[in-house]
Amino acid sequence: MAKTFNYQGVAITWFGHSSFLLEHGEEAIYIDDYAARGTERKASIIIHTHSHYDHCASTPMLADSKTVYAGMCGKHARDLIGNRLKIRGVQIEFVEAYNITKPFHPKGTGCGVIITLGGVRIYHAGDTDFIPEMAQVRCDVALLPIGGHYTMDEKEAADAVKAITPKVAIPMHYDYISNTKADAGYFKKLVESNFSNTKIVILG
């Protein structure tokens, strides 16, 4: 069941896996909407971080004639990284997301995104390991994978929090598809043991 966390006027809803809805005013931004179910809110913007079926599989009922698709990653990801778009007053920045020691997400085939909505910067890391480029990310809220196998695990994600120092971090990409079993409570404990000021919000 989808759960929502409100941060400074921005509603952040997690549907499971890497699927999120960000809402502020008239704007409704879906990211990797594969798991987005049970919502009737039409998308103003839909973003896919990469082309794998469990991310880049848009739910037709979410879109209408006004919906804008941004960041259709895959073969074009390499061209998107480092770019910024402004759509309907929403700023979208594309940043690196890749595996270091795994074969699933080679560098240049996917992106992370930083979305500025209602004055709040929200970083969706995409499918990635803990990579050096994360030290350059500045955000209020970080949405980080913890499932291991395809992405970071709990420890790597805790290291990412330490590098990024967001005000809030929300774990994602776990306990939804095979090989992504993880313990969000353990992730929270690891972050807290680093004496971090980051608040961990578990929506699962």
C-alpha positions in Angstrom: 0.0 0.0 0.0 1.3 3.4 -1.0 2.5 5.7 1.9 3.1 9.4 1.9 5.6 11.6 3.7 5.2 15.4 3.6 8.3 17.6 3.5 7.9 21.4 3.5 4.7 21.3 1.4 5.8 18.5 -1.0 4.0 15.2 -0.7 6.3 12.2 -1.4 4.4 9.0 -2.0 6.2 5.6 -2.4 4.3 2.8 -4.1 7.1 0.2 -3.7 10.2 -0.6 -5.6 11.5 2.7 -7.1 8.1 4.2 -7.9 7.4 7.6 -6.4 4.9 10.4 -6.8 5.9 14.0 -5.9 3.1 16.5 -5.5 3.1 20.2 -5.0 0.2 22.4 -6.0 -0.9 21.4 -9.5 2.2 19.4 -10.2 2.3 15.6 -10.0 5.6 14.0 -10.9 5.9 10.2 -11.2 9.4 8.6 -11.2 9.9 5.0 -12.4 6.1 4.5 -12.2 6.3 0.7 -12.7 4.7 0.0 -9.2 2.4 3.0 -9.2 -1.1 1.5 -8.5 -4.2 2.7 -6.7 -3.8 6.4 -7.7 -6.1 8.5 -9.9 -3.8 11.5 -9.9 -2.8 12.3 -13.5 0.8 13.0 -14.1 2.1 16.4 -15.1 5.6 14.9 -15.6 6.7 11.2 -15.9 10.5 10.4 -15.5 12.1 7.1 -16.1 15.7 6.7 -14.8 16.5 3.9 -17.1 15.0 1.4 -19.6 14.6 -1.8 -17.5 11.1 -3.1 -17.5 10.7 -2.6 -13.7 11.3 1.2 -14.1 10.5 2.2 -17.7 7.0 0.8 -17.9 4.6 3.7 -17.8 1.1 3.0 -16.5 -1.2 4.4 -19.3 -3.8 5.5 -16.8 -1.4 8.0 -15.2 -1.0 10.1 -18.4 -3.3 12.5 -20.3 -2.8 14.9 -23.1 -0.9 17.4 -20.8 1.6 14.9 -19.5 5.3 15.5 -20.3 7.7 12.6 -20.5 11.2 13.6 -19.3 14.4 11.5 -19.0 13.5 8.5 -21.1 16.8 6.9 -20.3 18.5 4.0 -22.1 20.6 4.7 -25.1 20.1 8.5 -24.6 21.2 8.5 -20.9 24.7 9.5 -21.7 23.5 12.6 -23.4 21.2 13.5 -20.5 23.7 13.4 -17.7 24.8 16.8 -16.7 21.8 18.5 -18.3 19.0 20.5 -16.7 15.4 20.9 -17.8 12.7 23.2 -16.7 9.2 21.9 -17.2 6.1 23.8 -15.9 8.4 25.5 -13.4 9.9 22.2 -12.2 13.7 21.9 -12.5 15.1 18.5 -13.3 18.8 17.7 -13.2 20.2 14.4 -14.6 23.2 12.9 -12.7 25.2 9.7 -12.9 23.8 6.3 -11.8 25.7 3.1 -12.5 27.1 -0.1 -11.1 30.8 -0.4 -10.2 31.3 -4.1 -9.7 28.0 -5.4 -11.2 27.0 -5.9 -14.8 23.4 -4.7 -14.6 23.7 -0.9 -15.0 26.8 0.1 -17.0 27.8 3.7 -16.8 26.0 5.8 -19.3 22.8 3.7 -19.5 20.9 5.3 -16.7 20.5 8.4 -14.6 19.7 9.7 -11.2 17.5 12.8 -11.1 17.4 15.8 -8.8 14.0 17.5 -8.9 13.4 20.9 -7.5 9.7 21.2 -6.6 8.2 23.9 -4.3 11.7 24.9 -3.4 12.6 21.4 -2.2 15.4 19.4 -3.9 14.7 15.7 -4.1 17.3 13.2 -5.4 16.1 9.9 -6.8 19.3 7.9 -7.2 18.0 5.4 -9.8 19.6 2.0 -9.9 23.1 2.6 -8.8 25.9 1.6 -6.5 27.5 4.1 -4.1 29.5 6.1 -6.7 32.0 8.9 -6.3 29.7 11.4 -8.0 27.3 11.3 -5.1 29.6 13.5 -3.1 28.6 16.3 -5.5 24.8 15.8 -4.9 23.1 18.5 -2.9 19.5 17.8 -1.9 17.0 18.0 0.9 15.6 14.5 0.4 17.4 11.5 -1.0 15.6 8.4 -2.3 18.2 5.6 -2.2 18.1 2.0 -3.2 19.1 -0.5 -0.5 18.2 -3.9 -2.0 21.7 -5.1 -3.0 22.3 -7.4 -6.0 21.3 -4.9 -8.6 22.1 -1.8 -6.6 23.6 -0.6 -3.3 22.8 -2.6 -0.2 22.1 -1.1 3.2 25.7 -0.4 4.1 26.5 1.2 0.8 23.4 3.3 1.0 24.4 4.4 4.5 27.8 5.5 3.1 25.9 7.4 0.4 23.9 9.3 3.1 27.2 10.2 4.8 28.5 11.6 1.5 25.4 13.4 0.5 24.2 14.6 3.9 20.5 15.1 3.0 18.1 16.3 5.6 15.9 13.2 4.9 16.7 9.8 3.3 14.0 7.3 2.2 15.1 3.7 1.3 13.7 2.2 -1.9 14.2 -0.7 -4.4 13.9 -3.4 -1.9 11.4 -6.3 -1.0 9.6 -6.0 -4.4 11.2 -8.0 -7.1 13.5 -11.0 -6.7 17.0 -10.6 -5.2 16.2 -7.3 -3.5 15.5 -8.5 0.1 16.8 -5.9 2.5 16.3 -4.5 6.0 15.3 -0.9 6.1 15.6 -0.8 9.9 19.3 -1.9 9.5 19.9 0.9 7.0 18.4 3.3 9.5 20.6 1.9 12.3 23.7 2.2 10.2 23.0 5.9 9.4 22.3 6.7 13.0 25.5 5.0 14.1 27.4 7.5 11.9 26.1 10.3 14.1 24.3 11.6 11.0 21.8 14.4 11.3 19.8 12.8 8.4 16.3 11.7 9.3 15.5 8.2 7.9 11.9 7.8 6.8 10.8 4.3 6.1 7.7 4.1 4.0 7.6 0.3 3.6 
